[in-house]
Amino acid sequence: MTQAEKRRFLIRRLLSEEREYRKLAVPPGADAQKRLLRSLLNVRPARAAGPDFLAVQDAYLREELRKKDVVGPEDLTPIAEGLYLWQGDITTLRCDAIVNAANSGMTGCYIPCHRCIDNCIHTCAGVQLRQECAAIMEAQGCAEKPGRAKITGAYNLPCKHILHTVGPIIRGRTTPEDRELLASCYRSCLTLAAEHGLESVAFCCISTGEFRFPNREAAEIAVKTVRQFLQEPTSVKKVIFNVFKDADYSIYKELLAGN
């Protein structure tokens, strides 16, 4: 199959899963098809998919990844010992684990084509990720509390694992509890990475954006917590701070360059 044929196959299969979608037609343009495919993947419940669907999905997602510039720690210059700063798409980072800023449901973002990192990671990883997350949450039996971390496979991403953590949601001014919960997110992810013998971890800007934690304050907590952890003798040796916005890049560059 060509990439276009794979995309149309996946769309048709996803449309056939829901009665209300079965009469919808596959749009003719590639951009419209990509948007529809992402939307259908975003809203699809956590349930098993057939081996033929998974084979085509995996081939499609890996070909899409091949078109992008994949970056690993070896391609970056550390700003300080063991600390890296990179601006770009976290789903293109080749490292032992990337961190996903999840919600308390822990099974991804269900808003079609939402720009949050949770949506992006689940879209590029494939439907297997939502299934694994759902199994973890079913076994847990309750919503995930802020400050903790879970680990899953990465499926069609170039990293090996995904660390999922729920950051605090800010309503008004940040409180000491908010700050401690955010620090706990970083510690929990690093501790879990160390328990699995991982060496390189890439963090997104947890709790900023949708959860409204002030960017500079969040960065200060992130850098301080990671620096403290790296002083301990664990398998974690390289931490990448992944940012998307220019403002966050400037903040982290200043903080990492300082003592």
N, C-alpha and C positions, 0 to 999 in steps of 0.2 A: 504493500500500500504506500502511496505517497502521503506526505504530511496532511494534505487537504483531505484525502480519502479517510485517513485515520480520524481526523477531526469530525467529519460528517458521520462516520460510524459511531463515534462516542456520543455525539449529540442525539442521533436517532435512538440509540440504546437508552440514554437517560430520559428522553421524552417518553419512551414506551413504558417506563417504570411507573409513571403517574397518570391516572385516567384523565385528569384535566389538561394534561400536556399533549396527549396523543394526537390531537388534530392540528397541532402547531407544525408549521413547515420550517425546514432548515433554510435560513436566509442565504442569499447567493454570495454575498461578499465575505472575504476572509476576516476582516475586522469584526463584522457583525457576528460571524460564526464563533470567533474567539471569545467575544463578550458573552454570547449565549452559553457556550461551553463552560466558561468560568462561573456564570450565574447558576447553571444547573449543578455543577460540582459544589458550589457554596451552599445551596439549599438542600442537597441530598442528605437524608438522614443517615446515621451510622448503621449500615447494614452490609451484609456480604455482597460481593460482586463476583460474577462468574469469571473463570480463568481466561476466557477469550476477551472479555472486557478489560481485565487487568493487563493482559499482554499488550493490547493495543494502546491502552492508556499509558503504560510505562514506556513503551516505544515512542509515543508522541511526546510525553513530557521530557524524556531524555534528549530527544532531537531538539526540542525547544531550548533546553539548557545548553546544548552544544553550540547554539548560535550566539550565546552570551559569553562574556569574558569572565571566566571562573578565576578566583583569586584565593591564594592560600597564604599562611604566615611567611612562607619562604619568599613570597613576592613583595613583602612589606618590610619597611625599615622601622625597628622599634624606636619609640620616642624616649622611653626609659627601659631599663632592664625588664624584659618580659612583658612590656606594655606596648600595645600597638593602637593606632588610630586609623580607621578607614571609612571613607564616605562612599556609600553605594548600596546596592541591593543585597541584603543579608542572605537571600536565597541563592546567591552565587558564590558564597564563601565555602572554600574547601578546608574544613578543619574538623577536629574531633566532635565538637558540638556547637550548635548555635542556640541562642536563648530566644524563646517565644514569649512575648508578653500576652498571656492568655486571660480569659475571663473566668469567672468562678465555675462555669459549666465545664470548662476544660476540653470541649470537643470542637473548638474552632468558632469562627464567625459565620453566621448564617445569613448575613446581609449580602445580597448579590453584588459582587464587584466592589465591595467596601475596600477602602485603601489602607485599612489597619494591617499591621504586621501579621496578626493572627490569620487574617484572611489570605494574605499573600503566601505565607508558609504552607497552609493547608492546601491551597490551590496548586502550588508547585510540587508538593510532596505526593499528592494523589489521595484517593479515597481510603487507602489502607490506614493512613494516619488517623483519621476520624474514628475508624473502627477500633484501633488500638487504644486511643484516648477514652473512648466510650467504655471499653472493657475495664480499664483502670478505674474509671469513675463508678461503674456498676459495682465493682468489688469494694470500693471505698464506701459507697452507700450514702454519701452526702457531698454537698458542694465543696469545692476547694477553698480553703481560707488563704488570705493574703500572706505572703512571706515564706511560703513553702515552695517545693519544686518536685516535679515528676520528670522521668526520662523515658523517651520513646525512640523507636527507629526513625530514620530520616527518609527512607524509601527512595524517591526520585530526586532528592536534593544531593548536592555534592558533598555535604558533611556526613558524618557517620551517625550522629544522634541529634535529637532535639531535647533541650531542657525547657520545660514549661513552668512558668511561674506567674502568679497573680499578684500584681502590685496594688498598693492602696489607691482608692479613688478619693480625690481631693474635693471637698465641699467647703469653700471659703479658704481660710488660711491653713497652711500646713501645721500640724501639731507634732509634739514629740513622738506620739504613737505612730503617726504617718511616717516620720523619718526613720524610726526603728523598723517598721514593717518593710520599708524600701531597702534598708540595709540588709534585712533578713532575706529578701529576695536574692540579693547577690551572694550572700554567704551560703544560702541553701543550694543554689545552683552550683557553686564552686565545690561545696562539700560533696554533693551528689556526683559531680564530675570526678572528683578524687576517689570516691568509693568505687567507681567503674574504671579507674586507671587511665583517665583521659588526660591528655597533655595540653591541648589547645581549645579554648572556649571563646566564642564571640558573643558579646552582649549587645542587645539593642538598648535604646533609651527607655528603660522600664518606667511605666506610669506617666510619662509625659504624653502629650497629645490628647487622646480621648479621655484619659484618667486625670488630666489637668495638674499634674505635679509640676511646679515651676522648673524650667529646664536647667538653670544654673544650680539651683539647690540640689536637684536630682543628680546632676553630674558630680557635684562635690561629694555627695554620699557614695556614689558609685566608685569614684576613684579612690577615696579613702578606704572603703571596705575591701576593694580588690587588692590594694597595696598591702593592707594588713594581712590578708589571707596568703598572699604570695610569700610572706615571710615564714610561713609554716612549711615543713618538709613534706610536700605531697607530690603527686604525679603532675599536677597542673603547673605548667611552666610559662605558658603564653596566653595572654588575655587580649583579645581584640575588642576595642570599643567601636562598634559600628554605628555610624550616624547617617542620617539622610539629609537633614537641613544644614545650610551653611552656618547658621547661628550656632547650632550644636557643635559643629566642627571647630569653630573658633573657641568655644568654651572649653571643650576637651583638650584642644591643643595647648591652651594656656595652662590648664590644670596639670596636664601630664608633663609639661616642660618645667614646671615649678618643683621645688623640693618638698 
